[in-house]
């Protein structure tokens, strides 16, 4: 049974993902929570900003760090619509988040689910909890619709 609080925060991440998709970005959204308050949010903006690091998770971390005046985001949770990539997992480790909650797996570039869990293959100096599958169907559908539309437009 999914927690209502997790569903609430994931629904906000989904709205951010929709905004990313509408602007031509891969539809991924993220919100960062500390003490039940949103301290950061982000959506993919790599194309818009010409920045390969402008993933939703990184954008949320940047905003949160600025807001609290520290790059260490101890006790925070991040909600992401899609399983994060290697770059984003590294940033989450450095930020010292407590928990990652994501919607749907990313079988090609996701870096926390089997067999690609880089946390198990590296000796990181910080570990965080992972919860997957929150509003999974909605998160998966956003990605499927986005890439289906892209394929159809290339024909």
Secondary structure, DSSP 4 states (H G I P E B T S, - for coil): ---HHHHHHHHHHHHHHHHHHHTTS---EEEEEETTEEEEEEE--HHHHT-TT--HHHHHHHHHHHHHT-S--TT-EEEEEE---HHHHHHHHHHT-SEEEEEE--TTT-SSSTT--HHHHS--S---EEEE-TTHHHHHHHHHHHHHHHHHHT-
